[in-house]
Amino acid sequence: MIRKATIKDIKAIHRLLHEYGKKEELLARPLSELYDHVRDFSVYEDRSNGTIIGCCALQFCWEDLAEIRSLAVHPDHLSKNIGSKLTETVLNEARSFNITRVFTLTYKPNFFQKFGFVQIDRSELPLKIWSDCIICVKFPDCDEIAMLKELKD
């Protein structure tokens, strides 16, 4: 079941992101930042036991631009389309806010290509989005791939 995250989900989201952060597959976020951005997150909850097994955030950057970030699925639940369902959920959320462009920074470009994202040069993105880069362990040698999707009506 996919739903909007609540304050009670933040520690589970933090654990999930930290697991992938240790592998340098995404930027692990500090707990305090996750509380600040709880409204950005959707979670996939296992109905049988209430465990959070996936998460994804949609962060608004500008009047027409949003970012998909912190997409993670517990390793025991990969290949069950949970990541795809979370991605579709946040893309639909972006549409509901009349966002026309969604980008992501990723190490998994093939995953996002399935949704119509195309690779772009990072320089095409507004400078505002690079504020998080300063806290990244890979700064200034970022090797993430920038991808963009134009949303149609």
Secondary structure, 3 states (H helix, E strand, C coil): CEEECCHHHHHHHHHHHHHHHHCCCCCCCCHHHHHHCHHHEEEEECCCCCCEEEEEEEEEEECCEEEEEEEEECHHHCCCCHHHHHHHHHHHHHHHCCCCEEEEEECCHHHHHCCCCEEECHHHCCHHHHHHHHHCCCCCCCCCEEEEEECCC
